[in-house]
Amino acid sequence: MLVPDGGSSSAPTAVTPPVVSLVLTGRNDGYGGDFIARFFRSLRFNHQQLTARGIAYELVFVEWAPPSDARLIRDQIFDALPELDVAVCSWYVVDSRYQEVLSLNPRLQYLEFPAKNVGVRRARGRFVLTSNCDVYFGRRIFDALAAGTLEPRVLYRAPRHDLTLPAERAPLDWSVLEDPRNLAGPAHVLKPPYMGSATGDFVLLDRESFHEIGGFNEVYRVARIGIDRNILVKALSSGLRIAAIGGPVYHENHEGSYRLNPAAYAGRETEAPWGDRRWHSGGVSYVNPPTWGLSEAPVREIDDRVWYLDFSWAAMPQLVDLMRIVLPVARPGGPAPGHYVRKR
Amino acid sequence: MRRFIAAFLALFGLVSSRRYEALSRSLDDLKAAGAESKKKASQAIAQQRSLESELRRQSQLVAKLRGSLEKWKHYHDNVKVLRDRLAETEHELMVARDHLMAIEVKLDILEGAANVLDRRTRITTPQDQHESSARA
């Protein structure tokens, strides 16, 4: 079950869909230190830019497996961002048992991509943009959304610029984001054909294509790292094109980030909290079950535009479904699918 | 008069001393020329023999090269076959690696599932239940 005005509802909605659904996920667990402050800061900026350009958007937030002893983010956000309109927010709170039961790796504390799939599956926008809670979109992204020049069947990517921002929590503007002195390191460059690198921070695709490929891989629930790259393999294998949108996103560095120390678990990769980064994310594709995004989860509205996904075994995919891991299709003119990397 | 005397002497097989000397010089010249010709003929014969020998050697070389050429042609054909086989093997290797990747990913999933089920079993099955079952 999705939601009353959910995208896959059999009754077409009379409401004009927004241009873009911004799908984010998080919870009030202090991830990376002061998670909520970073989230509110970036959301305020992105909301201001979207609103200033008159871009009709929807915020789809998935509050995944929230801790029972902490306030929901939903209960704080409108106090922190009074300018945010409740009507543009679709909030999904997911029962924590899904995290527990879906996980195939106890070290993964947060199944980021099944969580994002909950949002993608229910997003109503013509385009769906999945990102992270501490990402500021660059002006080329807002320009592209405002211009209405985005094409269907093209997965848009943006390189990430990691920033070390001032400690004070003043509102950010372009002068801070675009100041090269704030760059924490060399700016990432997207390399064809996959245009990978920090993919989780920016995947923009038309809703229909996102549904066609079935969202992010939720068959391989052993790692969090590489699932974002894996969607690029799936996209190419499905005949979609991958293109750079033309400008960067900005990411605020924080403690615990994989980016800050990707080799922290070198030699003991299986112990990493993001899973073993050496898995063949660039070499295999997937076919998610039809119930991807917990589409069969019982949903009840607990507040204005806040839905709670109750736990149900009926909504759960099989624990193991090996036939859903497949080899990517090589397409004429496309890249060879994957390169073998020895793991063991 | 001189011509008459010469003709008269010639009746007796005689010539003038001057004529005799001239003829002697001519004879010497002819002898020398003959010797030279003989020498050149000998040299030509020697050269002919040398050339014949060289011809034989070159003919042998040509025959040998023809043999080598055949070998090279055969080798070239073999190389072509080997190259085709190499390309085929490379393709098969690539396919095998693709399958290996998929298998390793599936093994990851199986291993993860096994670990998860192991944990769940340990949590849901109390220690004393094992012991009482063992005693029964």
Interface residues (C-beta under 8 A of the other chain):
Chain A: S103 L104 N105 P106 V219 Y220 R221 V222 A223 D276 W279 H280 G283 V284 L319 V320 L322 I325 V326 L327 A336 P337 G338 Y340 K343
Chain B: M94 R97 D98 H99 L100 M101 A102 E104 V105 K106 D108 I109 L110 E111 G112 A113 N115 V116 L117 R119
